[in-house]
Amino acid sequence: MRSLSVGLAILAAVQLGQHFVEAHSWIDCFDTNYTKIYEESASYIYGGEGGNGFCDGYGAGYPGRGDIDIGTEYTFKMLENEVEAGTAVCETVDADTYTNTNWRKRISVAPGVKVYFAYLPNGHIVKDKKAIGTQHGIYWTGGVGTTLTSTLEITEENLMDGYKLNFDDGNCGESYDYNGNPGGRAGDGKPCIGTFTVPTGTAAGIYSMVWYWTFWLDNEALYVDQLQARGYFGAAYSTCFEVEVTTGSGSTTIATQTPRTDAPLSATSAPLVTTAAPAAATSIPVATTETPETPAPTATTSAPITSWDQVDASSAAGDADSDPVTSVPASTTAAPVVSTPVPIVTRAAPTTLPALEAATEAPKNRQRVLPQV
């Protein structure tokens, strides 16, 4: 519960018709392939209608980036006082939301498979900085055919993975802040990435889930930019969606990179396998003669060096717009050295060779509520 001044600020905003908060965020894409959802994000963020269907799954009622009014049509915002009173947690959408187009589909995944989801920071990390320290998560009932309907059900018990994620994933953010200073982040058009995993043992079926972001800090002193946070009274945002849990492998494209929100990894070494090589019973006299040592000429060429300062910050894909800087190849050749020592004949007494060991170690290894019908 916040202070009384917050309530007065809300009342004043309603009376004056002012909008102190120009915040918004939603999930654009669900996928099991990290490289696809992050590295190829321009395909669904800037692809317009051509990007529809690119992802493995979408939120219920998602209109696609080809809809220029997506920001107002798809944003589902709940003011802090509404959240505390128990407002609807999901926007109402058509019951056939996943069948009335040929591209908007629910993601299909097997239990235990990690799902990535993408959302844009929309200036709340680099520009107004109010989202830094706020958290989001995936919530569900855990049962087929049931849904969360109220913000009062957004509880720890209904949190899928048992933990929430930081809205600021440590990587996403615009190229420049409000003052034109470099943002020091991934840049314009690059999404933030979150994850969730359907628990192992979950029965097959269609589950309703909610992505829920609490966009305020209970302790106002924690806002990074106190000036821009002044008068901000907070809101929550959600994207509701469905997941079809399968008994098979689902969409299991392996990601080539792990985002910063991954859970800790565990590694278990396989037992060592050792096999002793047979030992020779008797050695025979060996005559050894050192051969001349002649080092081969060596040529070394430094690899091309490309300056990232030349990347065009206004480009969504981050394309470089100038030629790479390449250093001149340098070649060094050592003069051959020839040495021929006098042949030495050594007659060794019979010796039993020690057993050799070969060790082989294995590599270390929530939902937009659909109306009840």
CORHU-V239273 format. One record per residue. RES is the residue in one small letter. SS is DSSP state (hx for helix, st for strand, lp for the rest). OMEGA is omega in whole degrees, 0 to 359 (999 if undefined). BURIAL is I if it has 9 or more other C-alpha atoms within 8 Angstrom, else O. Layout:
res/ss/omega/burial
RES/SS/OMEGA/BURIAL
RES/SS/OMEGA/BURIAL
This chain:
res/ss/omega/burial
m/lp/181/O
r/lp/184/O
s/lp/180/O
l/hx/181/O
s/hx/178/O
v/hx/179/I
g/hx/178/I
l/hx/179/O
a/hx/179/I
i/hx/180/I
l/hx/180/O
a/hx/181/O
a/hx/180/I
v/hx/183/O
q/hx/183/O
l/hx/181/O
g/lp/181/O
q/lp/177/O
h/lp/182/O
f/lp/186/O
v/lp/175/O
e/lp/184/O
a/lp/178/O
h/lp/173/I
s/lp/180/I
w/lp/178/I
i/lp/179/I
d/lp/192/I
c/st/171/I
f/st/180/I
d/st/177/I
t/lp/182/I
n/lp/183/I
y/hx/180/I
t/hx/181/I
k/hx/186/I
i/hx/181/I
y/hx/183/I
e/hx/182/O
e/lp/185/O
s/lp/179/I
a/hx/181/I
s/hx/181/I
y/hx/179/I
i/hx/182/I
y/lp/183/I
g/lp/182/I
g/hx/178/I
e/hx/179/I
g/hx/179/O
g/hx/179/I
n/lp/180/I
g/lp/181/I
f/lp/185/O
c/lp/178/I
d/lp/182/I
g/st/183/I
y/lp/175/I
g/lp/179/I
a/lp/179/I
g/lp/181/I
y/lp/185/I
p/lp/183/O
g/lp/182/I
r/lp/176/I
g/lp/178/I
d/lp/184/I
i/lp/179/O
d/lp/183/O
i/hx/182/I
g/hx/179/O
t/hx/182/O
e/hx/189/O
y/hx/178/I
t/lp/176/I
f/lp/188/I
k/st/179/I
m/st/179/I
l/st/186/I
e/hx/180/I
n/hx/176/O
e/hx/178/I
v/hx/182/I
e/hx/180/I
a/hx/180/O
g/lp/179/I
t/lp/177/I
a/st/184/O
v/lp/181/I
c/lp/174/I
e/lp/179/I
t/lp/179/O
v/lp/179/I
d/lp/181/O
a/lp/181/O
d/lp/185/O
t/lp/181/I
y/lp/179/I
t/lp/184/O
n/lp/171/O
t/lp/178/O
n/lp/182/O
w/lp/182/O
r/lp/184/I
k/lp/173/I
r/lp/179/I
i/st/178/I
s/st/186/I
v/st/177/I
a/st/177/I
p/lp/179/I
g/lp/180/O
v/lp/181/I
k/st/177/I
v/st/177/I
y/st/174/I
f/st/187/I
a/st/176/I
y/st/180/I
l/lp/180/I
p/lp/177/I
n/lp/175/I
g/lp/186/I
h/lp/177/I
i/lp/182/I
v/lp/187/I
k/lp/181/I
d/lp/174/I
k/lp/183/I
k/lp/182/I
a/lp/181/I
i/lp/182/I
g/lp/178/I
t/lp/186/I
q/st/179/I
h/st/180/I
g/st/178/I
i/st/183/I
y/st/178/I
w/st/176/I
t/lp/183/I
g/lp/181/O
g/lp/178/O
v/lp/176/O
g/lp/178/O
t/lp/183/O
t/lp/171/I
l/lp/185/I
t/lp/186/I
s/st/176/I
t/hx/177/I
l/hx/178/I
e/hx/177/O
i/lp/186/I
t/lp/178/O
e/hx/181/O
e/hx/181/O
n/hx/179/I
l/st/189/I
m/lp/185/I
d/lp/180/I
g/lp/178/O
y/lp/177/O
k/lp/181/I
l/st/174/I
n/st/177/I
f/lp/175/I
d/lp/182/I
d/lp/179/I
g/lp/184/O
n/lp/187/I
c/lp/180/I
g/lp/183/I
e/lp/182/I
s/lp/183/I
y/st/176/I
d/lp/183/I
y/lp/182/O
n/lp/180/O
g/lp/178/O
n/lp/179/O
p/st/182/O
g/lp/181/I
g/lp/181/O
r/lp/183/I
a/lp/177/I
g/lp/182/I
d/lp/175/I
g/lp/178/I
k/lp/184/I
p/lp/167/I
c/st/182/I
i/st/173/I
g/st/181/I
t/st/167/I
f/st/180/I
t/st/176/I
v/lp/185/I
p/lp/175/O
t/lp/181/O
g/lp/178/O
t/lp/181/O
a/lp/179/O
a/lp/179/O
g/st/181/O
i/st/184/I
y/st/176/I
s/st/183/I
m/st/181/I
v/st/166/I
w/st/186/I
y/st/181/I
w/st/175/I
t/st/185/I
f/st/169/I
w/lp/177/I
l/lp/180/I
d/lp/177/O
n/lp/185/O
e/hx/180/O
a/hx/183/O
l/hx/177/O
y/lp/183/I
v/lp/179/O
d/lp/184/I
q/hx/181/O
l/hx/181/O
q/hx/180/O
a/hx/182/I
r/lp/179/O
g/lp/180/O
y/lp/183/O
f/lp/168/I
g/lp/178/I
a/st/175/I
a/st/181/I
y/st/180/I
s/st/168/I
t/st/180/I
c/st/186/I
f/st/178/I
e/st/176/I
v/st/174/I
e/st/180/I
v/st/182/I
t/st/175/I
t/lp/180/I
g/lp/185/O
s/lp/180/O
g/st/177/I
s/lp/190/I
t/lp/176/I
t/lp/185/O
i/lp/178/O
a/lp/179/I
t/lp/178/O
q/lp/180/O
t/lp/181/O
p/lp/186/O
r/lp/183/O
t/lp/181/I
d/lp/172/O
a/lp/181/O
p/lp/179/O
l/lp/175/O
s/lp/182/O
a/lp/179/O
t/lp/180/O
s/lp/175/I
a/lp/180/O
p/lp/179/O
l/lp/176/O
v/st/182/O
t/lp/179/O
t/lp/180/O
a/st/177/O
a/lp/179/O
p/lp/180/O
a/lp/177/O
a/lp/183/O
a/lp/185/O
t/lp/176/O
s/lp/179/I
i/lp/179/O
p/lp/182/O
v/st/176/O
a/st/182/O
t/st/176/O
t/lp/180/O
e/lp/179/O
t/lp/180/O
p/lp/178/O
e/lp/180/O
t/lp/179/O
p/lp/179/O
a/lp/178/O
p/lp/181/I
t/lp/178/O
a/lp/179/O
t/st/180/O
t/lp/182/O
s/lp/181/O
a/lp/179/O
p/lp/179/O
i/st/180/O
t/lp/181/O
s/lp/179/O
w/hx/176/O
d/hx/182/O
q/hx/180/O
v/st/180/I
d/lp/184/I
a/lp/181/I
s/lp/181/O
s/lp/183/O
a/lp/182/I
a/lp/179/O
g/lp/182/I
d/lp/174/O
a/st/183/O
d/lp/176/O
s/lp/186/O
d/lp/178/O
p/lp/177/O
v/st/184/O
t/lp/180/O
s/lp/181/O
v/lp/180/O
p/lp/177/O
a/st/183/O
s/lp/178/O
t/lp/181/O
t/lp/179/O
a/lp/178/O
a/lp/181/O
p/lp/177/O
v/lp/182/O
v/lp/176/O
s/lp/181/O
t/lp/178/O
p/lp/178/O
v/lp/180/O
p/lp/180/O
i/st/179/O
v/st/181/O
t/st/178/O
r/lp/183/O
a/lp/176/I
a/lp/179/O
p/lp/182/O
t/lp/176/O
t/lp/182/I
l/lp/178/O
p/lp/178/O
a/lp/180/O
l/lp/179/O
e/st/176/O
a/lp/181/O
a/lp/180/O
t/st/181/O
e/lp/180/I
a/lp/181/O
p/lp/176/O
k/lp/173/O
n/lp/999/O
r/lp/999/I
q/lp/177/I
r/lp/186/I
v/lp/176/I
l/lp/181/I
p/lp/179/O
q/lp/178/O
v/lp/999/O
